[in-house]
Amino acid sequence: MKKNYSLLSSLFLGALVLQGCSKPSISVWETSSEGEHMAQITEFEPAKKTVLIEVNTKEERQTLTGIGGSFTEATSSLLARLSKDKRQQVIDAYFGPDGARYSLTRTHIGSCDFSRGNYCYAEVEGDTLLEHFTIQPDEETLLPLIKDAQAASKDGFRIVASPWSAPWWMKDNKKYVGGYLLPQYQQLYADYLVKYLEAYKSKGIDIWGMTPVNEPYGNGNNWESMNWDPKGESAFVRDYMGPTFEKAGFGELQILGYDQNRVGITEWIDAMYADEATSRYFGGLAIHWYESTVEWFPELLTKAHEKAPEKHLIETEGCVDAELPHWKDDAWYWQCEATDWGWDWAPDDQKYLHPKYVPVFRYARDLIGCLNNWVDGWIDWNMVLDRQGGPNWANNWCLAPVLVDPESDEVYFTPMYYAMAHFSRFLRPDAKVLGVKYDSREVMATAVRNSDGSLAVVVINQGKDPAGLDLAIDGEHYSLTIAKEAIQSIVIK
């Protein structure tokens, strides 16, 4: 028998004791293509095929920083147009104690493509004293959303902030899009970022991490961007950003270098960690997932960890891009029908990395692949978008786990929301990621030991048939079954 509980009331109630009282208690929740949304599973029918999943609690790997999504002007402006009750429903679903409990988030410094237009906090050209600096553009909807999320979150959450560009007049092309930071403005740009940190702190919002710029290789000059090469950005952090933050009292802030696709990892870690003088100010590496819809590049992730094992390795952005949302159509999110930018634009020798894919499994597969290969934080892109996949001033439409229609005051929790919640709800900050072994292409798993002592295992079954799970925890076996095309969260206490 399977039981469904409502999203925000009794979603995670109860515990199930399997195979006698001598066993620890084990609780199981499942989301599947058959319509389950975080259903609590209380009985397990045998399956034709069984996969052995071995968890070694003695093999403690990285410490988890957090899992969550991003505060954007698109998200905040949409929620501001909903009724008070609907807006709070979404905030609670992401941050409340009975929701996804997001623990690591991101936001943009100045505008990005998911803004309603171009802006920065120092619009007056030549204002080298930053006398006209103001975060007023964020005060309408973005700051209130972050504050309300803070109020809803029992455990709190960390924020990574990323600028898409320096103020336009600090760049050689005098535009928001493209161009390079002028050498004479490197110190001023560092001062600008400190101003941002101070302004947010005055509003009761502490920024945990920051990248020098989002996607330093640019985005084809389609929206806000600023170009940097690995050595140039590393020198900026070494000579300006790091020392300026330290002097201003933000020395503990985690500066995360790069902030773009994983295939560039090698040249960036070589520059960032070239020597002690350069590496000392870097807290770690930030990466995105857009290079492939099927690969998570474990060799590159492991290489980044081995280069600097004490540094963070954080996925700061990923989304189902180049798609228009499917409204209240759960089945689509489980179908192998989604395409991304590479489906059309990738060079012929790279098209194999961009086949059609299942949106739910792209999220779950990447989270598992990352966590099993030293990534300690994972951040989704927009938390909320509309039925068009925006608002986005550059018409760069994408999907989000939650979709809203402000005109009708409706909210749609897509299956991608539940995919994220299976991880963020149960894999908590400061958990130790554990060694996991399995021999299957369809069934994948990751596991952590949370700081409260509980073990949390997330399993996905990408197959068309149910799969038996022989879950071995330090040699202790548990017999479970996961539905076809499903995600399970398993908590053992």
Sequence and secondary structure as in RCSB ss.txt:
>XXXX:A:sequence
MKKNYSLLSSLFLGALVLQGCSKPSISVWETSSEGEHMAQITEFEPAKKTVLIEVNTKEERQTLTGIGGSFTEAT
SSLLARLSKDKRQQVIDAYFGPDGARYSLTRTHIGSCDFSRGNYCYAEVEGDTLLEHFTIQPDEETLLPLIKDAQ
AASKDGFRIVASPWSAPWWMKDNKKYVGGYLLPQYQQLYADYLVKYLEAYKSKGIDIWGMTPVNEPYGNGNNWES
MNWDPKGESAFVRDYMGPTFEKAGFGELQILGYDQNRVGITEWIDAMYADEATSRYFGGLAIHWYESTVEWFPEL
LTKAHEKAPEKHLIETEGCVDAELPHWKDDAWYWQCEATDWGWDWAPDDQKYLHPKYVPVFRYARDLIGCLNNWV
DGWIDWNMVLDRQGGPNWANNWCLAPVLVDPESDEVYFTPMYYAMAHFSRFLRPDAKVLGVKYDSREVMATAVRN
SDGSLAVVVINQGKDPAGLDLAIDGEHYSLTIAKEAIQSIVIK
>XXXX:A:secstr
 EE   SSSSTT   EE SSTTS EEEEEEEETTS SSEEE      SSEEEEEEEEEEEEEE  EEEEEE HHH
HHHHHTS HHHHHHHHHHHHSTTTT   EEEEEES  TTSSS   S  STT TT TT   HHHHTTHHHHHHHHH
HH SS  EEEEEES S GGGBTT SSSS BB GGGHHHHHHHHHHHHHHHHHTT    EE SSS TT SSSSSS 
 B  HHHHHHHIIIIIHHHHHHTT TTSEEEEEEEEGGGHHHHHHHHTSSHHHHTTEEEEEEE TT SS   HHH
HHHHHHH TTSEEEEEE   BS    TT HHHHTSTTB  HHHHHS GGGGGGS  B HHHHHHHHHHHHHTTT 
 EEEEEESEEETTS   TT   B  SEEEETTTTEEEE HHHHHHHHHHTTS TT EEEEEEE  SSEEEEEEE 
TTS EEEEEEE SSS EEEEEEETTEEEEEEE SSEEEEEEE 
